[in-house]
Amino acid sequence: MYEDGTDARALFQALHDHDGPEAYGKVAVPWLEHAGDDYRAWLARAGLHDGWWAGEAAIHGRRFLIRELYALSRVSDVLLLGFQPAADTPSGPSWPVRRLQWPGVSLFEYLALFTGLGMTPFDHGGFDPFFHEIVDVEQADDPAAPIQVTQVVWQGLMLGDLLFSRAGVRVRAGRKRALRGVADRFPLYWTFRSNYRPTVDESHGWGSHSQWATDFRLDYRTSTSVQLNVAGDAGIDVPGDLNEQAAQLTSGERRDLLRHRCLLRPPDAADMLAQMPGWEKELSLFAWRLPSSDTGVARATVGGEPRG
């Protein structure tokens, strides 16, 4: 919670409790007015890629700021529910996907809330997993056709150099790059709720209070580098940092999970993983970091590596 009592958890709860239209005007606008310039300046600290999240001296403020960003991401997740495509039958895990009802806002109002906190909208042209969440795949005739954006469903948001939320996009791609029913329906990690696919979030399974102590994933894009999950401390290729389920995935599949927050195609070890019911929930990937040698690779492989 911010020192004056402003916090995104209160906004989330107020939206949850709101009954009827005009959620933006009756709930979001008063909350924004109360937040004020000091709150916005506090959030802006997170937009700097300068190591603010690390170090013993920063641990107290870091904890509150990261968790406030997480609470804001929950607000974003539930306000985007109304813009997400209806789910068809997902491929892979047979998890139920329920339509979740929250007060509706327009896309203009959604952006107004977060730009009012100092964030900048984007959509971008060429597909990039840093910027884009795949919400629907049109399968191209050429199996190796790269991933191309065909429609932006909602815009993403940056807070300085920090990614706050990705743009939702429909894409066209060859099946070796992104398979329909997997790239658009496989569980989405680091996400609280979705109306069109299962989600896996560190808060899931915790009590009504403890779940708010979840850290926000910190991804930065500067003029010189791309850094994913900078507060993570587990090696994506280090055997000792991988549990039994994660060890079944190839190095490329683990990178897809970190970059896209989901898999794009069925894993090579699908038969083995099928013997581990619920393996998607057990990957323990929230602390994964790319090795320093991979810095910037996300920009170079935005179409995904073709696979037979």
N, C-alpha and C positions, 0 to 999 in steps of 0.2 A: 504494500500500500504506500502511495506517495504521502509525504509528511502532512499535507493539508486534508487528508481523508479522501482525496480523489483516487479512485482505482477502477481498472477495467472490469474487475470482478463485479463491482456494483452495477456497472453498465450492463454486463451480461445478465445479471439477475433481473434488472429492471426491464430489459427486453423480453426475458422469459416470462415475466409476470404481466406484461402489457397485453391487454385484450382489446382488439379493435384496430382500426386504421390509424394512420398518421404516427407510426412508431418513430419516424425520424424527427418530426417536429415536436412530439410530446415527450420523447425519451432522450434521443441522441443530442438534439440541440441544447437542452438545458444542461446535460452532462458536459458537453463541449464548453459551454460558457463557464461552468464551474471549474473546469480543468485549468483554463487560463494559460498565460504565457510561461509561467514557471514550470508547469507540467510539461509543456511542449519542449522547453529547453532541456529538461531532464531527459526526456525521450531522445532528443537529438544527440545526446552523449553516445547513445548506442550506434549511431550512424558512422562513427569514426573507427576506422580499422587501425587501431593503435595499441591493441592489447589491453584495453580497459577491463576486459572480462577476467584477466589473469592476475596472479600475484596476491600475496597475503594481505597487502594494504588495501586492495580493492574488493576483497571478498564480501564485505558487508553490503556495500552499495551495489556490487555486481549482482548479488543474489536477488535483491529486490527489483532491480531493473530488468534482469533476464526474465523473472517471473511475471513482471508487469507486461512485458512484450508477449509472453505466452498467453496471458489473459486477454490481451488485445487480439491475438491470433484466433482465440476462441470466438470472440465477437465477430471477426471477419468470417470465420467458417460458417457460423449459423446465419449470417446475413446473406451469404452466397448461396444458401440452399435453394432459394427460389429461382435461381438462374441456371441450375445444373440440369442436365438432360435426365429424363426418366431412365431408370436402370432396366436393361433387359437381363436375360439370364447370364450371370457371370461365369466365366471360365475358371476352372481350378477350384478353390475352396468353396464349399457350399455354405457360406455364411449368409444369413438373411440380410437383405438391404431394405430398410424401411424408409418410406417417405416421412420426413420429419417436418413438422409444422412450426414455424417461427414467424413473428411479425414480419410482414413484407416491407421492403424498401425498394426504391428504384435504383438502377445503376448509378444515376446521377447522385442520389442521396448517399449511397454506399461510398462513392468516391469523395463526396463532400465531407463525410465524417472523418475519413482518414487523411485527406489533404488538410483538414482543419487541425490535425495533429502534426503537420509538417511533412507528410509523406508526398511522394511524387508518383503519379500514375505512369504506366508504360504498357505497351503491348509488343513492340518489336516485330520486324518482318520475318526474318529467317528463323526457323525453329532452333531453340537453344534450351536444354533442360534446366539451365539455371533460371531462365525467365518463364518457362512454359510448362504447364500441367496439361497433359493430354486427357481430354474428356470424351473424345470419340475418334475412332480410326476408320477411314475409308481405305479399303485394301486396294493398292495399285496393282495393275496387271504384271508389271515387272517385279519379281520377288526382291530384287536388290535396290528398288527405287528408294531414294533417301526420304526422310521425314520432311514433309512440307506443310506449313500452316495454311489451312483453307478458310478458317474463320476464327476470329477472336470472340469468345463468348463473354468474357469479362476481363478487364484490364488488371495487371499486376501492380504492386506498389513497392517502391524503394524508400528507405529512410536513410538518407545520405548514401553511403556505400553499402549499407546493409539491405539485404533482401527481406522484405516483410511478407509478401505473398506473391505467388506466381500468377501469371495470366492464364486463364482457362482457354484452351484452344482445341478446335477440331483439326485433324491432320489427315493427309493422304500419305501412305507409305507402303513399301513392299513388305511382304510377310517376313523376310529375313531381317528387316530393320525394326518393325513394330507390328505385332500380330493383333488383329482385332479380337476382342474378347479377353486379351491379356493386358496389353498396354493401356487400355481404357477401362478395365474392369478388375485387374489384380488389386489386392489391398494397397491402399495408399498410406505410407508411413509419415510420421510427423504431422498428422492431421487429426483433429478432434472428431469431426463429423462430416459426412458427405451423403448426399441423396442418391448417388449413382454408383457407389462402390463401397466395399468394406474399408474401414480405416483401422490403423494401429497407431496408438499414441501412448506415450509414457504415463499419461494420467489415467488411462483405462485400468479399472480394477482397484483403484484406491478409493478411500472414503470421500465423503462430500467436502471435507476440508482439506485433507492431505493432497488431493488431486491438483490443487491450485499451487502446490510447491513444485510444479514441473518447470523445467528450464526450456526456454525458447531456443530453437536451432539457429545458430549464427552463421550465415553465409555472406561473404563479402565479395564484391566485384569492384576493383579499382581500375585505374588506367593501365596498370601493369600486371595484375594478377587476379586469379579466381581462387578463393579460399572457402572450402566447404566444411561446415560443422567445426569451426575453429576451436570450440571449447571441448571437443571430444578428445579422448586420450587412449583409444584402442586402435591398434594397427589393423587395417583392413586385410592385410596379407600375413599377419603374425599368428601362427597356429595357436599360441597360448592365449590370444585375445579372441579366438573364435570358438563358439560353442558347437555342439554336435551338429545342429541344423545348419548353421552358417558354413561350417566346414564342407558341407556337401555341395555348396555353390562354387562355380568357377570364379576366378579372379575378376573376369569381365562382368559376371552376373552381380557380384558384390558391388562393383563400381556402378552398374546400372541402378542398383538399389539406392546408393548414396546420391547419385546425380539426378535420377528421375524420381526418386522416392517410391519406386515400384519396379517390378520387372516388366520388360517389354515383350518377352517371349517365354514360353515354358522353360524351366531350367533343364539343363542336360541330365541332371540326376532326378528327374521327376518321379521315376518309378521308386527309387530309394526313399525320396521324401514322402511319397504316398504312404509309406509304412510308419511315418511319424505324424499322426493326426494333429492338426493345428500347428504345424511347423512354422507357418507364416507368422504366428504370434510369438514364436519363441526364438527368433533370430538374434535378439539382443544386439541390434545394430545401432542403437542411439548414440553410442560413444565412438563410432567409427570415424577415423581420419584417413585421408589419402596420404601416401608418402610424399615427401617434398619433391621427389622427381616427377610427380604427376601434376604439379602446379601448372594451371593453364590448359590441361588436357581437355577439360570440359568444353573449351572453345573450339578445339581442333576436331572433336569427334561428336559434334552435335547431332549428326544423323544416325549415330549408332553404328557399330561394326556389323557388316552383313554376316549371317550365319546360315549354314545349310540346314 
